[in-house]
């Protein structure tokens, strides 16, 4: 079983990793705009990936985890600390951020780039576990990537009979050299 945040040969995970030192909170990304993940070779162009990752990376600066706590958050924390001291039980929030507007911005970015990824057989979605969020790019293994090598033994798609072969505008025209024909 694979964890939902793990990358596989058919999944790319662009995670907003929480971190920091002392009181400083920061978010780091695990993918860069200048490096196309191998799962996406032939599915999206390096330029499309670069634009997509640049837009996603901008959300690091407005991520709710990095925002200063509100007065309401501080009051809730103090009340929970008092309960913890008095009765031995308290319920604390993980961080002080409001994820609603931030998630809406992330969804807008995914919506803008969905068509380019879908054209290459990949889908975009937001996923999360316990306050950690990431963009999940799922690759359809049945969709043939442009220019991708075909491993031995894998069936190759050919146009149906009567359809125009690549480079020939008329249906029923002669096939291109090397095009397999039924004998």
PLY file of the C-alpha trace (Angstrom):
ply
format ascii 1.0
element vertex 183
property float x
property float y
property float z
element edge 182
property int vertex1
property int vertex2
end_header
0.00 0.00 0.00
1.30 3.42 -0.95
0.76 6.45 1.28
-1.29 9.22 -0.40
1.64 11.66 -0.26
4.17 9.29 -1.87
5.26 9.69 -5.46
4.96 6.70 -7.78
5.60 6.15 -11.46
2.05 7.42 -12.08
1.88 10.18 -9.44
3.76 13.42 -8.88
3.36 15.10 -5.49
4.09 18.82 -5.17
4.06 19.23 -1.39
4.02 22.37 0.70
6.41 21.11 3.39
6.10 22.74 6.80
9.29 23.57 8.64
11.12 26.24 10.53
13.46 26.99 13.35
12.56 28.60 16.66
9.52 30.81 16.16
10.09 31.18 12.42
7.76 29.09 10.30
8.48 28.40 6.65
7.17 26.38 3.73
9.46 24.65 1.25
8.60 22.98 -2.05
9.89 19.58 -3.14
9.83 20.33 -6.90
11.39 23.15 -8.89
10.14 24.99 -11.99
13.30 24.18 -13.97
13.17 20.38 -13.50
10.35 18.41 -15.15
9.58 15.23 -13.16
10.22 12.04 -15.16
6.57 10.96 -14.79
5.54 13.98 -16.89
8.07 13.66 -19.75
6.16 13.81 -23.02
2.95 14.75 -21.21
3.48 18.44 -20.48
6.09 20.74 -21.93
8.93 21.98 -19.73
7.61 25.51 -20.32
4.11 24.59 -19.08
5.65 22.89 -16.01
7.79 25.95 -15.32
4.82 28.33 -15.47
2.70 25.97 -13.33
5.38 25.54 -10.65
6.21 29.25 -10.60
2.55 30.06 -9.88
2.25 27.31 -7.25
5.51 28.41 -5.59
4.11 31.94 -5.15
1.56 30.49 -2.70
4.41 29.66 -0.31
4.51 33.33 0.72
0.81 33.46 1.61
0.57 29.95 3.13
-1.56 30.03 6.33
1.13 28.14 8.27
3.50 31.10 7.93
0.99 33.73 9.08
1.13 35.28 12.55
-1.48 33.89 14.96
-4.69 35.88 15.39
-6.00 37.13 18.74
-8.71 34.46 18.60
-6.10 31.74 18.14
-4.05 33.06 21.08
-7.14 33.20 23.32
-8.11 29.64 22.37
-4.58 28.48 23.07
-4.61 30.16 26.51
-8.03 28.67 27.35
-6.88 25.20 26.29
-3.71 25.57 28.35
-5.83 26.50 31.40
-8.05 23.44 30.80
-4.98 21.27 30.44
-3.61 22.50 33.78
-6.99 22.25 35.57
-8.41 18.96 34.28
-5.50 17.39 32.44
-7.11 17.63 29.02
-6.86 20.23 26.25
-7.59 20.40 22.54
-5.08 22.41 20.49
-5.18 23.49 16.85
-2.19 22.64 14.67
-1.63 26.13 13.31
-3.39 29.46 13.29
-4.04 29.89 9.57
-7.29 30.14 7.66
-6.89 27.73 4.74
-10.14 28.62 2.93
-8.92 31.59 0.83
-5.51 30.00 0.27
-7.06 26.77 -1.00
-9.30 28.80 -3.33
-6.18 30.45 -4.83
-4.53 27.06 -5.26
-7.65 25.66 -6.94
-7.68 28.61 -9.37
-4.12 27.77 -10.41
-5.03 24.12 -10.91
-8.09 25.10 -12.95
-5.96 27.34 -15.18
-3.51 24.53 -15.95
-5.90 21.56 -15.96
-6.42 21.57 -19.74
-2.68 21.50 -20.52
-2.14 18.57 -18.14
-5.27 16.74 -19.34
-4.02 16.97 -22.94
-1.06 14.86 -21.82
-3.12 12.37 -19.83
-2.57 13.87 -16.37
-5.02 15.27 -13.83
-4.50 17.84 -11.07
-6.07 17.84 -7.61
-5.50 19.08 -4.09
-4.97 16.49 -1.39
-4.30 16.76 2.34
-3.75 14.81 5.54
-3.78 16.41 9.01
-3.22 19.97 7.82
-0.50 19.12 5.29
-1.48 20.02 1.73
-0.07 19.05 -1.65
-0.91 19.11 -5.34
-1.33 15.61 -6.69
-0.70 15.04 -10.39
-2.02 11.64 -11.45
-0.84 10.24 -14.77
-3.13 7.98 -16.80
-0.90 5.01 -17.75
-3.20 4.10 -20.66
-2.64 7.49 -22.29
0.33 7.42 -24.68
2.78 10.21 -23.94
4.10 12.06 -26.98
7.65 10.99 -27.76
7.78 8.58 -24.85
9.62 5.32 -25.50
7.40 2.25 -25.71
8.70 -0.70 -23.69
8.90 -4.08 -25.44
5.68 -6.06 -25.20
3.43 -3.04 -24.71
0.71 -2.81 -27.37
0.94 0.27 -29.57
-2.19 2.11 -30.68
-2.80 2.35 -34.40
-5.64 4.30 -36.00
-8.74 2.24 -36.81
-9.23 1.02 -40.38
-10.42 3.82 -42.63
-8.87 6.57 -40.51
-6.16 8.71 -42.04
-2.65 7.68 -40.98
-0.48 10.41 -39.52
0.52 12.86 -42.23
-2.09 11.67 -44.75
-5.20 13.83 -45.05
-7.41 11.40 -47.00
-8.92 8.34 -45.31
-7.93 5.19 -47.14
-4.76 6.72 -48.59
-1.56 4.71 -48.71
0.07 4.24 -45.30
3.37 5.95 -44.55
6.57 3.90 -45.02
7.04 1.40 -42.23
3.40 1.62 -41.12
2.18 -1.90 -40.26
-0.66 -3.19 -42.41
-2.89 -6.21 -42.00
-1.89 -9.03 -44.29
0 1
1 2
2 3
3 4
4 5
5 6
6 7
7 8
8 9
9 10
10 11
11 12
12 13
13 14
14 15
15 16
16 17
17 18
18 19
19 20
20 21
21 22
22 23
23 24
24 25
25 26
26 27
27 28
28 29
29 30
30 31
31 32
32 33
33 34
34 35
35 36
36 37
37 38
38 39
39 40
40 41
41 42
42 43
43 44
44 45
45 46
46 47
47 48
48 49
49 50
50 51
51 52
52 53
53 54
54 55
55 56
56 57
57 58
58 59
59 60
60 61
61 62
62 63
63 64
64 65
65 66
66 67
67 68
68 69
69 70
70 71
71 72
72 73
73 74
74 75
75 76
76 77
77 78
78 79
79 80
80 81
81 82
82 83
83 84
84 85
85 86
86 87
87 88
88 89
89 90
90 91
91 92
92 93
93 94
94 95
95 96
96 97
97 98
98 99
99 100
100 101
101 102
102 103
103 104
104 105
105 106
106 107
107 108
108 109
109 110
110 111
111 112
112 113
113 114
114 115
115 116
116 117
117 118
118 119
119 120
120 121
121 122
122 123
123 124
124 125
125 126
126 127
127 128
128 129
129 130
130 131
131 132
132 133
133 134
134 135
135 136
136 137
137 138
138 139
139 140
140 141
141 142
142 143
143 144
144 145
145 146
146 147
147 148
148 149
149 150
150 151
151 152
152 153
153 154
154 155
155 156
156 157
157 158
158 159
159 160
160 161
161 162
162 163
163 164
164 165
165 166
166 167
167 168
168 169
169 170
170 171
171 172
172 173
173 174
174 175
175 176
176 177
177 178
178 179
179 180
180 181
181 182
